[in-house]
Amino acid sequence: MVVSSDSPFNGETSRRDFLKSSSAWGFAALTAGSLISDTTFAAGVQKKEVPEHLKLSLAAYSFNRYMQQSWPKTRERKTPATMTIQDFVRYCGEQKLDGCELTSYYFPNPVNEDYLKETRDLAGSLGLAVSGTAIGNDFCLPKGTARDAQLEMTRKWIDYSAILGAPVIRIFAGKVPKGGNEAEAIRICQAGINESLKYAEKKGVSLALENHGGITSTPGQMMRIIDGIDKAPNFGINFDSGNFRTEHPYEDLEKIAPLAINAQIKVEMGARGNQVPADIPRIIKILKDAHYKNFVVLEYEAKEEPKEAIPGYLKQLRKLI
């Protein structure tokens, strides 16, 4: 199946064929209390029954400016690191959320199983599900030690997610390496996803490919990647409402929403330095129209103080979902 590089879904038959062929994948809920356990999914193409209300979660990246980070950063922090991943879990409990998304960057490195279980149990004691985890991988790297390290890191976080009880990891595709071309980058990205999916399925974890720039900057690019993904019960898209820097971002979000198994809501749209407030009601309507039924995860990245701004956005999302 080939999707035109000029128009994401020229013609529409290609997209329909993909969705139809996906119906055998049967993406099932993987952990009790996380995804809706009595409903099956087909590669993000979800059955028509929609729950009375969606569940609300918050991404740890919302406090990126304050979080203690284990991964190397190339720029100096503007604010002191005053928050641990467990502090974040407690904040989510204070907000009476349904879940919390725990980004890999903020865990100790290396992280041990006891710390993972302690964090999982802390969330459970506060009535929270771990709605998902996130890694900053790049599957476009060519064969070699750097690529091997990316695949090994992905396997580790699949293991960690299983311990945490997280049903899904949002993953990146990556970007075209210097001197490379997009077609080859997509091919090796597909190989990385397929290899990781096999391991993740054994662990009961799903992988959600995020629209995160690089070779996932448009719906057309995402569909070209998906064309080469093996049919698997544990694959779908992470719908990030703020990551399409396209001419018609809302229309492009509509194109990927039927494949979403995880959804992140940002409060702004557009490229950095030229951002405008997001139409959050419109974004939630896009998800509902696509019969989305998993966690709605607020990922706050605006300039205002997170602890002051986040409660208001959570209140708005509660009304909408």
SULRATA-V593677 format. One line per field, one symbol per residue. psi: psi as a letter, one per 40 degrees, with the letter a starting at -180 (. if undefined). A space follows every 10 residues. Layout:
# SULRATA-V593677
psi = ???
This chain:
# SULRATA-V593677
psi = hhhhedhdfh iddddddddd deeedghihd hheciheehi igfehiidhh idiiihihhd edfdeeihhe ihieiiieii hehidddddd ddddefidih hhhddeiihi iidddddddd dddddefhih diiiifihee iihadddddd dddddddddd dddefheihh iidaihihea iddddddddd dddddddddd ddefiihhhi gfabefdidd dddddddehi hiefiaihhh eeehfidgdd dddddedeeh eihhhieiii ihefiihigd ddddddddde fieaihhhhh eidihddddd dddddddddd .
